[in-house]
């Protein structure tokens, strides 16, 4: 699977959020603000995982169709990954 620049930018954005959380913690800011930022980071990562899993699934199903193979196993694997990511 190819990871496009948009996906990489999402990771960099989360990295920036987490660096901000570290700074907030070092400055002993209010725990509500820290948790809010951590929650936003978590949500961003979960959305990115969903995008990666769904794009990979589409790619795998297309390949299976071209090869005449069953795509059910790949679908099951994708579902497992989605469940693990929650």
KEGUTI-336998 format. One record per residue: residue number from 1; residue in three letters; x negated, y negated, z of N, C-alpha, C in turn. Coordinates in steps of 0.2 Angstrom, whole numbers, plus 5000, padded with zeros to 4 digits. Layout:
N
<voba><mise>NUM</mise><mimi>ALA</mimi><n_xx>X</n_xx><n_yy>Y</n_yy><n_zz>Z</n_zz><ca_xx>X</ca_xx><ca_yy>Y</ca_yy><ca_zz>Z</ca_zz><c_xx>X</c_xx><c_yy>Y</c_yy><c_zz>Z</c_zz></voba>
...
// end
This chain:
86
<voba><mise>1</mise><mimi>UNK</mimi><n_xx>4996</n_xx><n_yy>5006</n_yy><n_zz>5000</n_zz><ca_xx>5000</ca_xx><ca_yy>5000</ca_yy><ca_zz>5000</ca_zz><c_xx>4996</c_xx><c_yy>4994</c_yy><c_zz>5000</c_zz></voba>
<voba><mise>2</mise><mimi>UNK</mimi><n_xx>4998</n_xx><n_yy>4989</n_yy><n_zz>4996</n_zz><ca_xx>4994</ca_xx><ca_yy>4983</ca_yy><ca_zz>4996</ca_zz><c_xx>4997</c_xx><c_yy>4978</c_yy><c_zz>5001</c_zz></voba>
<voba><mise>3</mise><mimi>UNK</mimi><n_xx>4993</n_xx><n_yy>4974</n_yy><n_zz>5005</n_zz><ca_xx>4995</ca_xx><ca_yy>4970</ca_yy><ca_zz>5010</ca_zz><c_xx>4994</c_xx><c_yy>4963</c_yy><c_zz>5007</c_zz></voba>
<voba><mise>4</mise><mimi>UNK</mimi><n_xx>5000</n_xx><n_yy>4959</n_yy><n_zz>5005</n_zz><ca_xx>4999</ca_xx><ca_yy>4953</ca_yy><ca_zz>5002</ca_zz><c_xx>4997</c_xx><c_yy>4947</c_yy><c_zz>5007</c_zz></voba>
<voba><mise>5</mise><mimi>UNK</mimi><n_xx>4996</n_xx><n_yy>4941</n_yy><n_zz>5004</n_zz><ca_xx>4993</ca_xx><ca_yy>4936</ca_yy><ca_zz>5008</ca_zz><c_xx>4999</c_xx><c_yy>4933</c_yy><c_zz>5013</c_zz></voba>
<voba><mise>6</mise><mimi>UNK</mimi><n_xx>5005</n_xx><n_yy>4934</n_yy><n_zz>5011</n_zz><ca_xx>5010</ca_xx><ca_yy>4932</ca_yy><ca_zz>5015</ca_zz><c_xx>5010</c_xx><c_yy>4936</c_yy><c_zz>5022</c_zz></voba>
<voba><mise>7</mise><mimi>UNK</mimi><n_xx>5009</n_xx><n_yy>4943</n_yy><n_zz>5021</n_zz><ca_xx>5008</ca_xx><ca_yy>4947</ca_yy><ca_zz>5027</ca_zz><c_xx>5002</c_xx><c_yy>4945</c_yy><c_zz>5032</c_zz></voba>
<voba><mise>8</mise><mimi>UNK</mimi><n_xx>4997</n_xx><n_yy>4944</n_yy><n_zz>5028</n_zz><ca_xx>4991</ca_xx><ca_yy>4942</ca_yy><ca_zz>5032</ca_zz><c_xx>4992</c_xx><c_yy>4935</c_yy><c_zz>5035</c_zz></voba>
<voba><mise>9</mise><mimi>UNK</mimi><n_xx>4995</n_xx><n_yy>4930</n_yy><n_zz>5032</n_zz><ca_xx>4997</ca_xx><ca_yy>4924</ca_yy><ca_zz>5035</ca_zz><c_xx>5001</c_xx><c_yy>4925</c_yy><c_zz>5041</c_zz></voba>
<voba><mise>10</mise><mimi>UNK</mimi><n_xx>5006</n_xx><n_yy>4930</n_yy><n_zz>5041</n_zz><ca_xx>5010</ca_xx><ca_yy>4931</ca_yy><ca_zz>5047</ca_zz><c_xx>5006</c_xx><c_yy>4933</c_yy><c_zz>5053</c_zz></voba>
<voba><mise>11</mise><mimi>UNK</mimi><n_xx>5001</n_xx><n_yy>4937</n_yy><n_zz>5052</n_zz><ca_xx>4996</ca_xx><ca_yy>4940</ca_yy><ca_zz>5057</ca_zz><c_xx>4992</c_xx><c_yy>4934</c_yy><c_zz>5060</c_zz></voba>
<voba><mise>12</mise><mimi>UNK</mimi><n_xx>4990</n_xx><n_yy>4930</n_yy><n_zz>5055</n_zz><ca_xx>4986</ca_xx><ca_yy>4924</ca_yy><ca_zz>5058</ca_zz><c_xx>4990</c_xx><c_yy>4919</c_yy><c_zz>5062</c_zz></voba>
<voba><mise>13</mise><mimi>UNK</mimi><n_xx>4996</n_xx><n_yy>4919</n_yy><n_zz>5060</n_zz><ca_xx>5001</ca_xx><ca_yy>4914</ca_yy><ca_zz>5064</ca_zz><c_xx>5002</c_xx><c_yy>4917</c_yy><c_zz>5071</c_zz></voba>
<voba><mise>14</mise><mimi>UNK</mimi><n_xx>5003</n_xx><n_yy>4924</n_yy><n_zz>5071</n_zz><ca_xx>5004</ca_xx><ca_yy>4927</ca_yy><ca_zz>5078</ca_zz><c_xx>4997</c_xx><c_yy>4927</c_yy><c_zz>5082</c_zz></voba>
<voba><mise>15</mise><mimi>UNK</mimi><n_xx>4992</n_xx><n_yy>4927</n_yy><n_zz>5079</n_zz><ca_xx>4985</ca_xx><ca_yy>4926</ca_yy><ca_zz>5082</ca_zz><c_xx>4985</c_xx><c_yy>4919</c_yy><c_zz>5085</c_zz></voba>
<voba><mise>16</mise><mimi>UNK</mimi><n_xx>4987</n_xx><n_yy>4914</n_yy><n_zz>5081</n_zz><ca_xx>4987</ca_xx><ca_yy>4908</ca_yy><ca_zz>5084</ca_zz><c_xx>4992</c_xx><c_yy>4907</c_yy><c_zz>5090</c_zz></voba>
<voba><mise>17</mise><mimi>UNK</mimi><n_xx>4997</n_xx><n_yy>4910</n_yy><n_zz>5089</n_zz><ca_xx>5002</ca_xx><ca_yy>4910</ca_yy><ca_zz>5095</ca_zz><c_xx>4999</c_xx><c_yy>4913</c_yy><c_zz>5101</c_zz></voba>
<voba><mise>18</mise><mimi>UNK</mimi><n_xx>4996</n_xx><n_yy>4919</n_yy><n_zz>5100</n_zz><ca_xx>4992</ca_xx><ca_yy>4922</ca_yy><ca_zz>5106</ca_zz><c_xx>4987</c_xx><c_yy>4918</c_yy><c_zz>5109</c_zz></voba>
<voba><mise>19</mise><mimi>UNK</mimi><n_xx>4983</n_xx><n_yy>4915</n_yy><n_zz>5105</n_zz><ca_xx>4978</ca_xx><ca_yy>4910</ca_yy><ca_zz>5107</ca_zz><c_xx>4981</c_xx><c_yy>4905</c_yy><c_zz>5111</c_zz></voba>
<voba><mise>20</mise><mimi>UNK</mimi><n_xx>4986</n_xx><n_yy>4902</n_yy><n_zz>5109</n_zz><ca_xx>4990</ca_xx><ca_yy>4897</ca_yy><ca_zz>5113</ca_zz><c_xx>4992</c_xx><c_yy>4900</c_yy><c_zz>5120</c_zz></voba>
<voba><mise>21</mise><mimi>UNK</mimi><n_xx>4994</n_xx><n_yy>4906</n_yy><n_zz>5120</n_zz><ca_xx>4997</ca_xx><ca_yy>4909</ca_yy><ca_zz>5126</ca_zz><c_xx>4991</c_xx><c_yy>4909</c_yy><c_zz>5131</c_zz></voba>
<voba><mise>22</mise><mimi>UNK</mimi><n_xx>4985</n_xx><n_yy>4912</n_yy><n_zz>5128</n_zz><ca_xx>4979</ca_xx><ca_yy>4912</ca_yy><ca_zz>5133</ca_zz><c_xx>4977</c_xx><c_yy>4905</c_yy><c_zz>5136</c_zz></voba>
<voba><mise>23</mise><mimi>UNK</mimi><n_xx>4978</n_xx><n_yy>4900</n_yy><n_zz>5132</n_zz><ca_xx>4976</ca_xx><ca_yy>4893</ca_yy><ca_zz>5134</ca_zz><c_xx>4982</c_xx><c_yy>4891</c_yy><c_zz>5139</c_zz></voba>
<voba><mise>24</mise><mimi>UNK</mimi><n_xx>4988</n_xx><n_yy>4893</n_yy><n_zz>5138</n_zz><ca_xx>4993</ca_xx><ca_yy>4891</ca_yy><ca_zz>5143</ca_zz><c_xx>4992</c_xx><c_yy>4895</c_yy><c_zz>5150</c_zz></voba>
<voba><mise>25</mise><mimi>UNK</mimi><n_xx>4990</n_xx><n_yy>4901</n_yy><n_zz>5149</n_zz><ca_xx>4988</ca_xx><ca_yy>4905</ca_yy><ca_zz>5155</ca_zz><c_xx>4982</c_xx><c_yy>4902</c_yy><c_zz>5159</c_zz></voba>
<voba><mise>26</mise><mimi>UNK</mimi><n_xx>4977</n_xx><n_yy>4900</n_yy><n_zz>5155</n_zz><ca_xx>4971</ca_xx><ca_yy>4897</ca_yy><ca_zz>5158</ca_zz><c_xx>4973</c_xx><c_yy>4890</c_yy><c_zz>5162</c_zz></voba>
<voba><mise>27</mise><mimi>UNK</mimi><n_xx>4978</n_xx><n_yy>4887</n_yy><n_zz>5159</n_zz><ca_xx>4980</ca_xx><ca_yy>4880</ca_yy><ca_zz>5162</ca_zz><c_xx>4985</c_xx><c_yy>4881</c_yy><c_zz>5167</c_zz></voba>
<voba><mise>28</mise><mimi>UNK</mimi><n_xx>4987</n_xx><n_yy>4888</n_yy><n_zz>5168</n_zz><ca_xx>4992</ca_xx><ca_yy>4890</ca_yy><ca_zz>5173</ca_zz><c_xx>4999</c_xx><c_yy>4886</c_yy><c_zz>5172</c_zz></voba>
<voba><mise>29</mise><mimi>UNK</mimi><n_xx>5001</n_xx><n_yy>4886</n_yy><n_zz>5166</n_zz><ca_xx>5007</ca_xx><ca_yy>4883</ca_yy><ca_zz>5164</ca_zz><c_xx>5013</c_xx><c_yy>4888</c_yy><c_zz>5167</c_zz></voba>
<voba><mise>30</mise><mimi>UNK</mimi><n_xx>5019</n_xx><n_yy>4885</n_yy><n_zz>5167</n_zz><ca_xx>5025</ca_xx><ca_yy>4889</ca_yy><ca_zz>5169</ca_zz><c_xx>5026</c_xx><c_yy>4896</c_yy><c_zz>5166</c_zz></voba>
<voba><mise>31</mise><mimi>UNK</mimi><n_xx>5027</n_xx><n_yy>4901</n_yy><n_zz>5170</n_zz><ca_xx>5028</ca_xx><ca_yy>4907</ca_yy><ca_zz>5167</ca_zz><c_xx>5034</c_xx><c_yy>4908</c_yy><c_zz>5162</c_zz></voba>
<voba><mise>32</mise><mimi>UNK</mimi><n_xx>5039</n_xx><n_yy>4904</n_yy><n_zz>5163</n_zz><ca_xx>5044</ca_xx><ca_yy>4904</ca_yy><ca_zz>5158</ca_zz><c_xx>5042</c_xx><c_yy>4902</c_yy><c_zz>5151</c_zz></voba>
<voba><mise>33</mise><mimi>UNK</mimi><n_xx>5037</n_xx><n_yy>4897</n_yy><n_zz>5151</n_zz><ca_xx>5035</ca_xx><ca_yy>4895</ca_yy><ca_zz>5144</ca_zz><c_xx>5030</c_xx><c_yy>4900</c_yy><c_zz>5141</c_zz></voba>
<voba><mise>34</mise><mimi>UNK</mimi><n_xx>5026</n_xx><n_yy>4904</n_yy><n_zz>5146</n_zz><ca_xx>5022</ca_xx><ca_yy>4909</ca_yy><ca_zz>5143</ca_zz><c_xx>5026</c_xx><c_yy>4915</c_yy><c_zz>5141</c_zz></voba>
<voba><mise>35</mise><mimi>UNK</mimi><n_xx>5031</n_xx><n_yy>4917</n_yy><n_zz>5144</n_zz><ca_xx>5035</ca_xx><ca_yy>4922</ca_yy><ca_zz>5142</ca_zz><c_xx>5038</c_xx><c_yy>4921</c_yy><c_zz>5136</c_zz></voba>
<voba><mise>36</mise><mimi>UNK</mimi><n_xx>5041</n_xx><n_yy>4915</n_yy><n_zz>5135</n_zz><ca_xx>5044</ca_xx><ca_yy>4913</ca_yy><ca_zz>5129</ca_zz><c_xx>5039</c_xx><c_yy>4913</c_yy><c_zz>5123</c_zz></voba>
<voba><mise>37</mise><mimi>UNK</mimi><n_xx>5033</n_xx><n_yy>4911</n_yy><n_zz>5124</n_zz><ca_xx>5028</ca_xx><ca_yy>4912</ca_yy><ca_zz>5118</ca_zz><c_xx>5026</c_xx><c_yy>4919</c_yy><c_zz>5117</c_zz></voba>
<voba><mise>38</mise><mimi>UNK</mimi><n_xx>5026</n_xx><n_yy>4923</n_yy><n_zz>5122</n_zz><ca_xx>5024</ca_xx><ca_yy>4930</ca_yy><ca_zz>5121</ca_zz><c_xx>5030</c_xx><c_yy>4934</c_yy><c_zz>5117</c_zz></voba>
<voba><mise>39</mise><mimi>UNK</mimi><n_xx>5036</n_xx><n_yy>4932</n_yy><n_zz>5119</n_zz><ca_xx>5042</ca_xx><ca_yy>4935</ca_yy><ca_zz>5116</ca_zz><c_xx>5042</c_xx><c_yy>4933</c_yy><c_zz>5109</c_zz></voba>
<voba><mise>40</mise><mimi>UNK</mimi><n_xx>5041</n_xx><n_yy>4926</n_yy><n_zz>5107</n_zz><ca_xx>5040</ca_xx><ca_yy>4924</ca_yy><ca_zz>5100</ca_zz><c_xx>5035</c_xx><c_yy>4928</c_yy><c_zz>5096</c_zz></voba>
<voba><mise>41</mise><mimi>UNK</mimi><n_xx>5029</n_xx><n_yy>4929</n_yy><n_zz>5099</n_zz><ca_xx>5024</ca_xx><ca_yy>4933</ca_yy><ca_zz>5096</ca_zz><c_xx>5026</c_xx><c_yy>4940</c_yy><c_zz>5095</c_zz></voba>
<voba><mise>42</mise><mimi>UNK</mimi><n_xx>5029</n_xx><n_yy>4943</n_yy><n_zz>5100</n_zz><ca_xx>5032</ca_xx><ca_yy>4950</ca_yy><ca_zz>5099</ca_zz><c_xx>5037</c_xx><c_yy>4951</c_yy><c_zz>5093</c_zz></voba>
<voba><mise>43</mise><mimi>UNK</mimi><n_xx>5042</n_xx><n_yy>4946</n_yy><n_zz>5093</n_zz><ca_xx>5047</ca_xx><ca_yy>4946</ca_yy><ca_zz>5088</ca_zz><c_xx>5043</c_xx><c_yy>4945</c_yy><c_zz>5081</c_zz></voba>
<voba><mise>44</mise><mimi>UNK</mimi><n_xx>5038</n_xx><n_yy>4941</n_yy><n_zz>5080</n_zz><ca_xx>5035</ca_xx><ca_yy>4940</ca_yy><ca_zz>5074</ca_zz><c_xx>5032</c_xx><c_yy>4947</c_yy><c_zz>5072</c_zz></voba>
<voba><mise>45</mise><mimi>UNK</mimi><n_xx>5028</n_xx><n_yy>4950</n_yy><n_zz>5077</n_zz><ca_xx>5025</ca_xx><ca_yy>4956</ca_yy><ca_zz>5075</ca_zz><c_xx>5030</c_xx><c_yy>4962</c_yy><c_zz>5073</c_zz></voba>
<voba><mise>46</mise><mimi>UNK</mimi><n_xx>5036</n_xx><n_yy>4962</n_yy><n_zz>5077</n_zz><ca_xx>5041</ca_xx><ca_yy>4967</ca_yy><ca_zz>5075</ca_zz><c_xx>5044</c_xx><c_yy>4966</c_yy><c_zz>5068</c_zz></voba>
<voba><mise>47</mise><mimi>UNK</mimi><n_xx>5045</n_xx><n_yy>4959</n_yy><n_zz>5066</n_zz><ca_xx>5047</ca_xx><ca_yy>4958</ca_yy><ca_zz>5059</ca_zz><c_xx>5042</c_xx><c_yy>4960</c_yy><c_zz>5054</c_zz></voba>
<voba><mise>48</mise><mimi>UNK</mimi><n_xx>5036</n_xx><n_yy>4959</n_yy><n_zz>5055</n_zz><ca_xx>5031</ca_xx><ca_yy>4961</ca_yy><ca_zz>5051</ca_zz><c_xx>5030</c_xx><c_yy>4968</c_yy><c_zz>5050</c_zz></voba>
<voba><mise>49</mise><mimi>UNK</mimi><n_xx>5031</n_xx><n_yy>4972</n_yy><n_zz>5055</n_zz><ca_xx>5031</ca_xx><ca_yy>4979</ca_yy><ca_zz>5055</ca_zz><c_xx>5037</c_xx><c_yy>4982</c_yy><c_zz>5051</c_zz></voba>
<voba><mise>50</mise><mimi>UNK</mimi><n_xx>5042</n_xx><n_yy>4978</n_yy><n_zz>5052</n_zz><ca_xx>5048</ca_xx><ca_yy>4980</ca_yy><ca_zz>5048</ca_zz><c_xx>5047</c_xx><c_yy>4979</c_yy><c_zz>5040</c_zz></voba>
<voba><mise>51</mise><mimi>UNK</mimi><n_xx>5044</n_xx><n_yy>4974</n_yy><n_zz>5039</n_zz><ca_xx>5043</ca_xx><ca_yy>4972</ca_yy><ca_zz>5032</ca_zz><c_xx>5038</c_xx><c_yy>4977</c_yy><c_zz>5029</c_zz></voba>
<voba><mise>52</mise><mimi>UNK</mimi><n_xx>5032</n_xx><n_yy>4979</n_yy><n_zz>5032</n_zz><ca_xx>5027</ca_xx><ca_yy>4983</ca_yy><ca_zz>5030</ca_zz><c_xx>5030</c_xx><c_yy>4990</c_yy><c_zz>5029</c_zz></voba>
<voba><mise>53</mise><mimi>UNK</mimi><n_xx>5034</n_xx><n_yy>4992</n_yy><n_zz>5034</n_zz><ca_xx>5037</ca_xx><ca_yy>4999</ca_yy><ca_zz>5034</ca_zz><c_xx>5042</c_xx><c_yy>4999</c_yy><c_zz>5028</c_zz></voba>
<voba><mise>54</mise><mimi>UNK</mimi><n_xx>5046</n_xx><n_yy>4994</n_yy><n_zz>5027</n_zz><ca_xx>5051</ca_xx><ca_yy>4994</ca_yy><ca_zz>5022</ca_zz><c_xx>5048</c_xx><c_yy>4994</c_yy><c_zz>5015</c_zz></voba>
<voba><mise>55</mise><mimi>UNK</mimi><n_xx>5043</n_xx><n_yy>4990</n_yy><n_zz>5014</n_zz><ca_xx>5040</ca_xx><ca_yy>4989</ca_yy><ca_zz>5007</ca_zz><c_xx>5036</c_xx><c_yy>4996</c_yy><c_zz>5006</c_zz></voba>
<voba><mise>56</mise><mimi>UNK</mimi><n_xx>5033</n_xx><n_yy>4999</n_yy><n_zz>5011</n_zz><ca_xx>5030</ca_xx><ca_yy>5005</ca_yy><ca_zz>5010</ca_zz><c_xx>5035</c_xx><c_yy>5011</c_yy><c_zz>5008</c_zz></voba>
<voba><mise>57</mise><mimi>UNK</mimi><n_xx>5040</n_xx><n_yy>5011</n_yy><n_zz>5011</n_zz><ca_xx>5046</ca_xx><ca_yy>5016</ca_yy><ca_zz>5010</ca_zz><c_xx>5048</c_xx><c_yy>5015</c_yy><c_zz>5002</c_zz></voba>
<voba><mise>58</mise><mimi>UNK</mimi><n_xx>5049</n_xx><n_yy>5009</n_yy><n_zz>5000</n_zz><ca_xx>5051</ca_xx><ca_yy>5008</ca_yy><ca_zz>4993</ca_zz><c_xx>5046</c_xx><c_yy>5011</c_yy><c_zz>4989</c_zz></voba>
<voba><mise>59</mise><mimi>UNK</mimi><n_xx>5040</n_xx><n_yy>5009</n_yy><n_zz>4990</n_zz><ca_xx>5034</ca_xx><ca_yy>5011</ca_yy><ca_zz>4986</ca_zz><c_xx>5034</c_xx><c_yy>5019</c_yy><c_zz>4986</c_zz></voba>
<voba><mise>60</mise><mimi>UNK</mimi><n_xx>5034</n_xx><n_yy>5022</n_yy><n_zz>4991</n_zz><ca_xx>5034</ca_xx><ca_yy>5030</ca_yy><ca_zz>4992</ca_zz><c_xx>5040</c_xx><c_yy>5033</c_yy><c_zz>4988</c_zz></voba>
<voba><mise>61</mise><mimi>UNK</mimi><n_xx>5046</n_xx><n_yy>5030</n_yy><n_zz>4989</n_zz><ca_xx>5052</ca_xx><ca_yy>5033</ca_yy><ca_zz>4986</ca_zz><c_xx>5051</c_xx><c_yy>5032</c_yy><c_zz>4978</c_zz></voba>
<voba><mise>62</mise><mimi>UNK</mimi><n_xx>5049</n_xx><n_yy>5027</n_yy><n_zz>4976</n_zz><ca_xx>5047</ca_xx><ca_yy>5026</ca_yy><ca_zz>4969</ca_zz><c_xx>5043</c_xx><c_yy>5031</c_yy><c_zz>4966</c_zz></voba>
<voba><mise>63</mise><mimi>UNK</mimi><n_xx>5037</n_xx><n_yy>5032</n_yy><n_zz>4970</n_zz><ca_xx>5032</ca_xx><ca_yy>5037</ca_yy><ca_zz>4968</ca_zz><c_xx>5035</c_xx><c_yy>5044</c_yy><c_zz>4968</c_zz></voba>
<voba><mise>64</mise><mimi>UNK</mimi><n_xx>5039</n_xx><n_yy>5046</n_yy><n_zz>4973</n_zz><ca_xx>5042</ca_xx><ca_yy>5053</ca_yy><ca_zz>4973</ca_zz><c_xx>5047</c_xx><c_yy>5054</c_yy><c_zz>4968</c_zz></voba>
<voba><mise>65</mise><mimi>UNK</mimi><n_xx>5051</n_xx><n_yy>5048</n_yy><n_zz>4966</n_zz><ca_xx>5055</ca_xx><ca_yy>5049</ca_yy><ca_zz>4960</ca_zz><c_xx>5052</c_xx><c_yy>5050</c_yy><c_zz>4954</c_zz></voba>
<voba><mise>66</mise><mimi>UNK</mimi><n_xx>5046</n_xx><n_yy>5047</n_yy><n_zz>4953</n_zz><ca_xx>5042</ca_xx><ca_yy>5048</ca_yy><ca_zz>4947</ca_zz><c_xx>5039</c_xx><c_yy>5055</c_yy><c_zz>4946</c_zz></voba>
<voba><mise>67</mise><mimi>UNK</mimi><n_xx>5037</n_xx><n_yy>5058</n_yy><n_zz>4952</n_zz><ca_xx>5034</ca_xx><ca_yy>5064</ca_yy><ca_zz>4952</ca_zz><c_xx>5040</c_xx><c_yy>5070</c_yy><c_zz>4953</c_zz></voba>
<voba><mise>68</mise><mimi>UNK</mimi><n_xx>5046</n_xx><n_yy>5068</n_yy><n_zz>4953</n_zz><ca_xx>5051</ca_xx><ca_yy>5073</ca_yy><ca_zz>4954</ca_zz><c_xx>5051</c_xx><c_yy>5076</c_yy><c_zz>4961</c_zz></voba>
<voba><mise>69</mise><mimi>UNK</mimi><n_xx>5048</n_xx><n_yy>5073</n_yy><n_zz>4966</n_zz><ca_xx>5048</ca_xx><ca_yy>5076</ca_yy><ca_zz>4973</ca_zz><c_xx>5054</c_xx><c_yy>5073</c_yy><c_zz>4977</c_zz></voba>
<voba><mise>70</mise><mimi>UNK</mimi><n_xx>5055</n_xx><n_yy>5076</n_yy><n_zz>4982</n_zz><ca_xx>5060</ca_xx><ca_yy>5074</ca_yy><ca_zz>4987</ca_zz><c_xx>5057</c_xx><c_yy>5068</c_yy><c_zz>4991</c_zz></voba>
<voba><mise>71</mise><mimi>UNK</mimi><n_xx>5061</n_xx><n_yy>5063</n_yy><n_zz>4992</n_zz><ca_xx>5059</ca_xx><ca_yy>5057</ca_yy><ca_zz>4996</ca_zz><c_xx>5062</c_xx><c_yy>5057</c_yy><c_zz>5003</c_zz></voba>
<voba><mise>72</mise><mimi>UNK</mimi><n_xx>5066</n_xx><n_yy>5062</n_yy><n_zz>5005</n_zz><ca_xx>5069</ca_xx><ca_yy>5063</ca_yy><ca_zz>5011</ca_zz><c_xx>5063</c_xx><c_yy>5063</c_yy><c_zz>5017</c_zz></voba>
<voba><mise>73</mise><mimi>UNK</mimi><n_xx>5058</n_xx><n_yy>5066</n_yy><n_zz>5016</n_zz><ca_xx>5053</ca_xx><ca_yy>5067</ca_yy><ca_zz>5021</ca_zz><c_xx>5050</c_xx><c_yy>5060</c_yy><c_zz>5022</c_zz></voba>
<voba><mise>74</mise><mimi>UNK</mimi><n_xx>5049</n_xx><n_yy>5056</n_yy><n_zz>5017</n_zz><ca_xx>5046</ca_xx><ca_yy>5049</ca_yy><ca_zz>5017</ca_zz><c_xx>5051</c_xx><c_yy>5045</c_yy><c_zz>5021</c_zz></voba>
<voba><mise>75</mise><mimi>UNK</mimi><n_xx>5057</n_xx><n_yy>5045</n_yy><n_zz>5020</n_zz><ca_xx>5062</ca_xx><ca_yy>5041</ca_yy><ca_zz>5023</ca_zz><c_xx>5062</c_xx><c_yy>5043</c_yy><c_zz>5030</c_zz></voba>
<voba><mise>76</mise><mimi>UNK</mimi><n_xx>5062</n_xx><n_yy>5049</n_yy><n_zz>5032</n_zz><ca_xx>5061</ca_xx><ca_yy>5051</ca_yy><ca_zz>5039</ca_zz><c_xx>5055</c_xx><c_yy>5048</c_yy><c_zz>5043</c_zz></voba>
<voba><mise>77</mise><mimi>UNK</mimi><n_xx>5050</n_xx><n_yy>5048</n_yy><n_zz>5039</n_zz><ca_xx>5044</ca_xx><ca_yy>5045</ca_yy><ca_zz>5042</ca_zz><c_xx>5044</c_xx><c_yy>5038</c_yy><c_zz>5043</c_zz></voba>
<voba><mise>78</mise><mimi>UNK</mimi><n_xx>5048</n_xx><n_yy>5035</n_yy><n_zz>5039</n_zz><ca_xx>5049</ca_xx><ca_yy>5027</ca_yy><ca_zz>5039</ca_zz><c_xx>5053</c_xx><c_yy>5026</c_yy><c_zz>5045</c_zz></voba>
<voba><mise>79</mise><mimi>UNK</mimi><n_xx>5058</n_xx><n_yy>5030</n_yy><n_zz>5046</n_zz><ca_xx>5063</ca_xx><ca_yy>5029</ca_yy><ca_zz>5051</ca_zz><c_xx>5059</c_xx><c_yy>5030</c_yy><c_zz>5058</c_zz></voba>
<voba><mise>80</mise><mimi>UNK</mimi><n_xx>5055</n_xx><n_yy>5035</n_yy><n_zz>5058</n_zz><ca_xx>5051</ca_xx><ca_yy>5036</ca_yy><ca_zz>5064</ca_zz><c_xx>5047</c_xx><c_yy>5030</c_yy><c_zz>5066</c_zz></voba>
<voba><mise>81</mise><mimi>UNK</mimi><n_xx>5044</n_xx><n_yy>5027</n_yy><n_zz>5061</n_zz><ca_xx>5039</ca_xx><ca_yy>5021</ca_yy><ca_zz>5062</ca_zz><c_xx>5043</c_xx><c_yy>5016</c_yy><c_zz>5064</c_zz></voba>
<voba><mise>82</mise><mimi>UNK</mimi><n_xx>5049</n_xx><n_yy>5015</n_yy><n_zz>5062</n_zz><ca_xx>5054</ca_xx><ca_yy>5009</ca_yy><ca_zz>5064</ca_zz><c_xx>5056</c_xx><c_yy>5010</c_yy><c_zz>5071</c_zz></voba>
<voba><mise>83</mise><mimi>UNK</mimi><n_xx>5057</n_xx><n_yy>5016</n_yy><n_zz>5073</n_zz><ca_xx>5059</ca_xx><ca_yy>5018</ca_yy><ca_zz>5080</ca_zz><c_xx>5053</c_xx><c_yy>5016</c_yy><c_zz>5085</c_zz></voba>
<voba><mise>84</mise><mimi>UNK</mimi><n_xx>5047</n_xx><n_yy>5018</n_yy><n_zz>5083</n_zz><ca_xx>5041</ca_xx><ca_yy>5017</ca_yy><ca_zz>5087</ca_zz><c_xx>5040</c_xx><c_yy>5010</c_yy><c_zz>5088</c_zz></voba>
<voba><mise>85</mise><mimi>UNK</mimi><n_xx>5041</n_xx><n_yy>5006</n_yy><n_zz>5083</n_zz><ca_xx>5040</ca_xx><ca_yy>4999</ca_yy><ca_zz>5083</ca_zz><c_xx>5044</c_xx><c_yy>4995</c_yy><c_zz>5087</c_zz></voba>
<voba><mise>86</mise><mimi>UNK</mimi><n_xx>5050</n_xx><n_yy>4998</n_yy><n_zz>5089</n_zz><ca_xx>5055</ca_xx><ca_yy>4994</ca_yy><ca_zz>5094</ca_zz><c_xx>5053</c_xx><c_yy>4994</c_yy><c_zz>5101</c_zz></voba>
// end
